[in-house]
């Protein structure tokens, strides 16, 4: 698995996710590789782009297989999980996608 040194090299960085709560910008703040696993931990900062809540930000810590970041179809699934998390939760939180996304 390739180590992502800079969060800005992460393919999720600067993506916009459309939700029922308006659009949200994904910023990857930190990437940490787990030593005994193929998973990576992402520290994400989600910025609301909705004109009614322009200053709203949320933090999301996500664990997922690092190889999924290299596959465009898997990145779509990751973004969909983030979208659902935004829609169904409030505040900051954690999202565990550590098992293969395609198996669920």
N, C-alpha and C positions, 0 to 999 in steps of 0.2 A: 504494500500500500504506500502510495506517495505521501510524504509529509507536507502538509500545507503550512508553510512558514508564515506567510502574511495573510491575515483574515481577508484582505481585499482581493486575494487570489481565489477565494472561495466562490464558486459559481452562483451561490445564492445571494451574495452581496449585491446590493442595489436593485434587487428584484422588487416589483410591486405586486402585491396580492390583492385582488378585489374581494371584498367580503360584504356581508349584509350590514356591517358597521362602517362601510366606506372603504376606500383604498388604504393600504398600509405598505410602507417602505421597509424592506428587510435590510438591516445593516449587520454584518458579521463583525462582532467586537473581538472575539477570541476563538481560536481553534486549538483543542488539546487532543493529542492522540493517546489512546489507552495502550499501555505497554503490553498487556497480555491478551489483547483483543484486537480485532480489526475495526472496532468502533472508534468514532471520533466524538468528542463533546464540543458543541458549538454554543457560544454565548452570543445570543442575538439581541439586538435592540430594534424594536418595532416602532416605527414612527407613523402616527395617523396622518394621512394626507387629506382627511375630510375637513372641509371648510368650517364645519360647526365645532370641531375639536382639534384645531391645528397643532396644539402643543402637547397632545397626549402621546406618551411613550409607554411601552411595556417591555419588560425583559423576559426572554424565553431561553431556558437552557435546554438544549436538545441533544440526545445521544442517538447516533445512527451509524450504519456501516459506512466507513469512509469510501468504499468502492462505489456506493450509490451516488456519490457526488460527481462521479466521472461519467455516469450514464444519463443522457438527457431525459429519458422516460422516467427514471427513478427520481430525478430532480423535480419533475412535475408532480409526482406522488408526494414528495417531501413538502413542496409548496402547498399542496392540497391539505395535508395534515396540519400545516401551520395555519392555513385559512380556517379550517374547522376549529382549531384551538382558539383562535381569536374570536370566532363567532360564539363559542360556547363557554368561554371563561371570562373572568374579569381579573385585572391586576397582572402580576408577574407569575411565572410558573415553570414547569418542567414537562418535557415531552420525550417519552422513551420510544424510540423507533429502532432500538438496538438489534432486533431480529430482522431478518430479511423482509423488506417492505413488500416484495412481490409474493411472499408466502402467505400473507394475511388476507 
